[in-house]
Amino acid sequence: MNWTGVIIGVISFVTIGVFHPIVIKGEYYFSAKIWPIFLIAGIVFCGISVFVENIIGAATLAVVGFSCLWSIGELKEQEERVKKGWFPANPKKEIKKEHTEKEENRKES
């Protein structure tokens, strides 16, 4: 029996499950502006996967890499979900935004 496919499937399932809260927390604390980190990580993981000879290791690295790349779009979607009220906004980011807007209004006056 060959369990390689099942193992890769479980790894994919767990990876997706791990990335879901990473995207939510990333948007909450840092906003969607952290997308370049996911881009670089995705390229690095996918690049490394090409050089790994073990099929499970290579597949794991590729799944993590593509999950990073997929997370870029999810960060933007998460930002929209927060705007719609489906997820809580970070009150500290709101205070910072209000402070910046007040400063801009003072400069205009």
C-alpha positions, -999 to 999 in steps of 0.1 A, spaced: 0 0 0 11 35 -8 3 61 18 21 90 2 -10 106 -12 -29 103 21 1 118 40 3 147 15 -35 152 19 -33 154 57 -3 178 55 -23 200 30 -54 199 53 -33 209 84 -14 236 65 -46 252 53 -60 250 89 -29 267 102 -29 295 76 -65 305 84 -58 320 118 -24 334 105 -43 355 80 -69 366 105 -43 376 131 -20 391 105 -47 414 92 -59 422 128 -24 433 140 -7 445 109 -33 451 82 -31 437 47 1 456 41 21 425 52 13 408 19 50 411 7 60 388 35 37 362 22 49 367 -13 86 363 -4 78 333 18 57 317 -9 85 321 -35 111 308 -11 91 277 -1 82 269 -37 118 274 -48 132 252 -21 106 225 -29 121 220 -63 154 209 -48 141 185 -23 142 149 -35 118 134 -9 84 135 -24 66 142 9 91 169 18 89 186 -16 51 184 -15 49 199 20 72 228 10 52 235 -21 19 233 -2 32 258 24 45 280 -4 13 281 -23 -6 286 9 15 317 15 7 329 -20 -30 322 -16 -29 342 17 -21 374 -2 -56 374 -16 -71 362 17 -55 392 35 -74 415 12 -106 395 16 -101 396 54 -98 434 52 -132 435 34 -147 411 60 -136 434 88 -151 464 70 -184 445 67 -183 438 104 -180 400 100 -147 401 120 -136 425 147 -114 454 139 -83 461 159 -93 491 181 -56 502 183 -54 505 145 -86 526 146 -71 549 172 -40 553 151 -61 560 120 -81 586 138 -50 603 151 -35 604 116 -67 619 102 -67 646 129 -32 655 121 -40 658 84 -70 680 92 -48 703 112 -23 707 84 -52 715 60 -65 742 83 
